[in-house]
Amino acid sequence: MSTNAEEIDNLVNQTYEAGFYTDIEQEFAPPGLNEETIRFISKKKEEPEWLLNGGLKLINSSRR
């Protein structure tokens, strides 16, 4: 391994010491866009029912 590559590896693998940390809550939807995913996103965003229904109409019309 070259010296530059070793230096990069050392920098990448060192412990973060600055003290900043942000704990971000994450949830993941399954890949693809289907009715289940539309409902999941709508619920997570606390969207009104009319907006959910619009999204479901769009996803169902695209299946035709």
C-alpha positions in Angstrom: 0.0 0.0 0.0 1.3 3.4 -0.8 2.0 6.1 1.7 -1.0 8.3 0.5 -3.4 5.4 0.7 -2.2 4.6 4.2 -2.6 8.2 5.3 -6.2 8.2 3.9 -7.0 4.9 5.7 -5.7 6.4 8.9 -7.8 9.5 8.6 -10.9 7.6 7.6 -10.6 5.1 10.4 -9.7 7.5 13.2 -12.2 8.2 16.0 -14.3 11.4 15.7 -13.2 13.8 18.4 -14.9 17.1 17.7 -17.8 16.4 20.0 -20.7 17.1 17.6 -23.3 14.4 17.3 -26.8 14.4 15.8 -29.0 11.5 16.5 -31.5 11.3 13.7 -34.5 9.1 13.9 -35.0 7.2 10.6 -37.6 4.9 9.2 -37.3 3.2 5.8 -40.1 2.3 3.5 -39.8 -0.8 1.3 -38.5 -0.2 -2.2 -41.0 0.7 -4.9 -44.1 2.7 -4.9 -47.3 1.0 -4.1 -50.4 1.5 -2.0 -48.7 0.4 1.2 -45.8 2.8 0.7 -48.3 5.7 -0.1 -50.1 4.9 3.2 -46.9 4.7 5.2 -45.6 8.1 3.9 -49.0 9.8 4.4 -49.3 8.5 8.0 -45.7 9.6 8.7 -46.4 13.1 7.4 -49.8 13.3 9.2 -51.4 14.2 5.9 -55.2 14.8 5.7 -57.3 11.9 4.3 -58.2 13.8 1.1 -54.5 13.9 0.3 -54.0 10.2 1.0 -57.0 9.4 -1.2 -55.5 11.5 -4.0 -52.2 9.6 -3.8 -54.0 6.3 -3.8 -56.0 7.3 -6.9 -52.9 8.3 -8.7 -51.1 5.0 -7.9 -54.2 3.0 -8.9 -54.6 4.9 -12.2 -51.0 4.2 -13.1 -51.6 0.4 -12.8 -54.1 0.5 -15.7 
